[in-house]
Amino acid sequence: MKSTLSAVAVAAGLTAGALGLGAVTAAAQPPPPSPALGEPVPAWAPPKPAEFWSGQPVVWTSAWGGRWGVWINGGFITLSSNPVTNGG
């Protein structure tokens, strides 16, 4: 009798686990924005140098004080200088 109860308890636990009963449901976070889409452009940004460069969209990034550039193969190629320091 004792082994039968143990077997039923184990089977019920496995079934509940397989169905996801009692598991905490994780809230889905929206994915971060793609760097290829760029960031919102601030009002003080210099004019956009072009719409596309080497087939990639020119986007704004706040890195390095803010610059226009393109994402190619996971790397960012800058197309403008830092508008705050007007240089590198």
C-alpha positions in Angstrom: 0.0 0.0 0.0 2.8 2.4 0.9 4.7 1.8 -2.3 1.5 2.3 -4.3 0.9 5.7 -2.7 4.5 6.6 -3.3 4.2 5.6 -7.0 0.9 7.6 -7.4 2.5 10.7 -5.7 5.6 10.5 -8.0 3.4 10.1 -11.1 1.2 13.0 -10.1 4.2 15.2 -9.5 5.7 14.3 -12.9 2.4 15.0 -14.6 2.0 18.3 -12.9 5.5 19.3 -13.8 5.0 18.3 -17.4 1.8 20.4 -17.5 3.5 23.3 -15.9 1.2 23.3 -12.9 2.6 25.2 -9.9 5.4 26.7 -12.0 5.9 30.5 -11.8 5.2 32.1 -15.2 7.9 34.5 -16.2 6.6 37.9 -17.5 7.8 38.3 -21.1 10.0 41.3 -21.5 10.0 43.1 -24.8 13.2 42.6 -26.8 15.6 45.5 -26.7 15.5 47.7 -29.8 17.7 46.6 -32.6 20.8 48.7 -33.0 20.1 48.8 -36.7 17.0 50.9 -35.9 19.1 53.5 -34.0 18.0 55.6 -31.1 15.7 58.6 -31.0 17.4 61.6 -32.5 17.8 64.6 -30.1 16.9 68.1 -31.3 20.5 69.2 -31.1 21.8 66.5 -33.4 23.5 67.7 -36.6 21.8 67.0 -39.9 21.7 63.3 -41.0 24.5 62.9 -43.6 22.7 60.4 -45.8 19.8 57.9 -45.6 21.9 54.9 -46.5 25.6 54.1 -46.6 27.0 50.9 -48.1 23.4 49.6 -48.3 22.8 50.1 -44.6 20.5 52.7 -43.0 22.2 55.6 -41.3 21.1 55.8 -37.7 21.8 57.9 -34.5 23.6 56.5 -31.5 24.2 58.3 -28.2 27.6 56.5 -27.8 30.7 58.7 -27.9 28.6 61.8 -27.2 26.2 61.1 -30.1 27.0 60.4 -33.8 25.5 59.3 -37.0 26.7 56.0 -38.4 25.8 52.5 -39.7 25.8 49.1 -38.1 27.7 46.6 -40.2 28.5 43.0 -39.0 27.8 44.0 -35.4 30.2 47.0 -35.5 29.3 50.7 -35.7 31.0 52.8 -38.3 30.7 56.5 -37.4 29.9 59.0 -40.2 29.9 62.2 -38.2 32.0 63.8 -35.5 30.9 64.4 -31.9 28.6 67.4 -32.1 29.4 68.4 -28.5 33.2 68.6 -28.9 33.1 68.9 -32.7 35.8 66.2 -33.0 36.7 62.6 -32.2 
